[in-house]
Amino acid sequence: MNKPIPSAVYRSDVLREEYRKYRHPSGLDIYIFPKKMTTTYALFGTKYGSIHNRFRKETDPDWITVPDGIAHFLEHKLFTCEDGSDAFERFSDYGADANAYTSFNKTCYLFSCTDRFEDSLGELLDFVTHPYFTPESVASELGIIGEEIRMYDDNPSDRCFYGMLEALYEHHSIRRNICGSAASIAKITADLLYDCYRTFYQLSNMALVVCGDVTDETVLRVADKYLPKESETTPVVCANENEEESPSVFLSYREQRMQVSKPLFNIGFKDTRIPKDGVARQRKDAAMAILNEMLFSRAGKLYNTLIEKDMITPAFSYGYSISESTAYNSLAGEADDPRAVLREIHRYLRETAETGLSMEDFLRGKRVMYAEFVKSFDSTDSIANNLFSFICEDSELLSYADILSEVTFEEVSALMETAFEENATCLSVILPLANTANQS
């Protein structure tokens, strides 16, 4: 067999990492990231998530709207095969650890193994490309997913996070649970699942990522065995719901009550300034990651002030998320008085905007974010999932190191001027069921 020729090779001399891309005759892009590690990880993903509820084929004039939660429902049902067996059982027989997940903008099927890689990869490609839905199997899944929805609804951290999204966004479907609701999943039918599958599970809309101690020839040989020689490609257009959103938040405050001992909070900063270009989005992501590290890390002034004043517990987290149609910054933690925490954060941000950012903090932030990115290459799991995330954003994984290095102090300072506008800020709170006297 002749050595396969990749359609692209991505290499970073600084990171000393390389991976290769192949375009399979079926239309599937295959990415192979060689890594001399004991565990091999494979991910078969589609650019289809919970926010893709309104779409149309490029040649069709009319939009199609489907129930919330259908992408996640479809993920569940794909594991059930036509002969009545469950794909999970076969992965277990091969000694592989299999899983799947649906996020806002993608669905992924995956496994990790130390042996019998070819068997597991064949199973992955086989069951994902052979859907089987019936009215009876759909009805049987309603109870399972309904229980999962109730589980998330009973989780205070999840409810606080979605409360933030519900306050940030008025229209965007990101404000609704990835699993949907009991009412929305009740509208799902086998025909609708097939419609969504045929639309978004086109191999040209998917990618296979393999990371581990495997050869390109092995991966491609298995792909040839289980994938068609060719497949139909019909471009799909999804509604960009960011265009329907105001720069201001929908609600400035969202309160819920649950069985918690101390109030939880999520502070959201809405960002509708989303670059259309994937590389530009990654650059903004890098700059915001550095800015967040400067402002909110444990090494910074704000965190230590909040801790010294006993305003928050050490369980304080932060992060920026950006995709083609959404972007937001979030801070999460526990506090007796979340409104007071928000006031202190606003005071600190205004003061920092007036005095200007510190070059010392900027250089520290860059070092921290660069080190975290380098560390992500220590795991085949992290590599494969990160790589597919970059694929979904039309950007390239290894070049993110260069982007981090190239971000300037001036770029971060310019973001500081627009990233924390008060009319784009919301507070989501989970209060205890009783004793709310400490809320101002």
Residue, then its C-alpha position, 0 to 999 in steps of 0.5 A: m500500500n502506498k503511503p497516504i498523502p494528506s491534504a494538509v499538514y499542520r505543524s508547530d516547531v515551538l510546540r513540537e506538535e504535528y497533525r495531518k488532515y485527509r479528505h476521505p472520498s465520502g466527504l469526511d475530513i479525517y484528522i490524525f494527531p500522532k502522540k506516543m501515549t498509552t491511550t488512543y482517543a477517537l472522536f467522530g463529531t458533527k457541527y450540530g448542537s442544541i442552538h441549531n433549531r432553525f435552519r434550511k438547506e442552501t437551495d431552499p427558501d423556507w426555514i425549518t424549526v424543530p423542537d428544543g433538545i432534538a440534537h441531544f435526543l438524536e445523540h441518545k438514539l444513535f446508540t440503539c442499533e437496528d438489531g436491538s443491540d446497544a453500541f455501548e455494549r460492543f465498545s465494552d466487549y472491545g475494552a474501550d470506554a465510549n461516550a457521547y455529548t451534545s453541546f450548544n454547537k456540536t455533537c460528539y461520539l468518542f472512545s478511548c482505548t489501550d487495545r483493539f483500536e481498529d475494532s472500536l474505530g470500526e464500531l464508532l464509524d458504523f453506528v454513527t452512520h447507520p441511524y435507526f429510529t422508530p416511533e416505539s424507540v422514540a417513545s421509550e426514550l422520552g422517559i429517560i431524557g425526561e429524567e435527565i432534564r429533571m436531574y439538571d433542573d434539580n442541580p443548583s449550579d446548572r439552574c444558576f448558569y441557565g438563569m444567567l443565559e436566560a437573562l443575557y439573551e431574549h431570543h437566542s436558543i442558547r438560553r434554553n437547556i441543551c436537553g430541551s424541556a419535557a414539553s419540547i421533547a414530547k414533540i420529537t418524532a422518528d421522522l423529525l430525527y431522520d430529517c435532522y440526521r440527514t441534514f446535519y450528519q452529512l459526512s461533509n459536515m462532520a470530522l473524525v479526529v484520532c489522537g494516539d500511537v496509531t498510524d495514518e494507514t490504520v485509520l484510513r483503512v478502517a475508514d475505507k471499510y466502514l464509510p461510503k465511497e461517496s456521499e451527498t453534500t448539501p450545504v446547510v444554513c443555520a439562523n444567526e440568532n445573534e442578529e436578533e439580539s440587543p447589545s443590552v441584556f434581556l434581564s439585569y437580575r434573575e432569581q430562583r430558589m432552591q435547596v442550597s445552604k449559601p446563595l450561588f451566583n453567575i454574573g454574565f457580560k453579554d458580547t454581541r461584537i462577534p467577528k465573522d471570521g473564525v481566526a478573528r474569533q480565536r484572536k478575540d478569545a485569546a485576548m479575552a482569556i488574557l484579560n480575564e486572567m489579569l482581572f479575575s485570577r487568584a493572583g489579582k487584586l479583585y479576588n483577594t479583596l473579595i476573599e479578605k472582605d469575606m464576600i465570596t468563598p474560594a470556589f470562584s470561577y470565570g471564563y469567556s465563551i465565543s462562537e459564531s453566534t454567541a459570546y459572553n463572559s461569566l463569573a460564578g461563585e458563592a456569596d452571602d450577598p451576590r448583589a454586593v459582590l456585583r457592586e464590588i466588581h463593577r467598582y473594581l472594573r470602573e477603577t481599573a478602566e480609569t487607571g489603566l491595565s498593568m503591563e506586569d499583569f498583562l505579561r503574567g496573564k499571557r504566560v499563564m494562558y500560554a502554559e495552560f495551552v501547552k499543558s493541554f497537549d499532555s492528554t489525547d482526550s484534551i487534544a482531540n476535543n480541542l481540535f474538534s472545537f477549533i474545526c467547528e470554529d473554522s480555525e486551526l489548533l496549533s496556530y492558537a499558540d502563535i495567536l496568544s504570543e501575538v496578542t498585544f497590550e493595546e488589544v487587551s486594553a481596547l477590550m477592557e473599554t467595551a467588555f464590561e458595560e453595565n447595561a450588558t451585565c446580568l446577575s443570576v442568583i440561586l437563593p436558599l428556600a428560606n432566610t433571605a434577610n441578608q439580601s440587600 
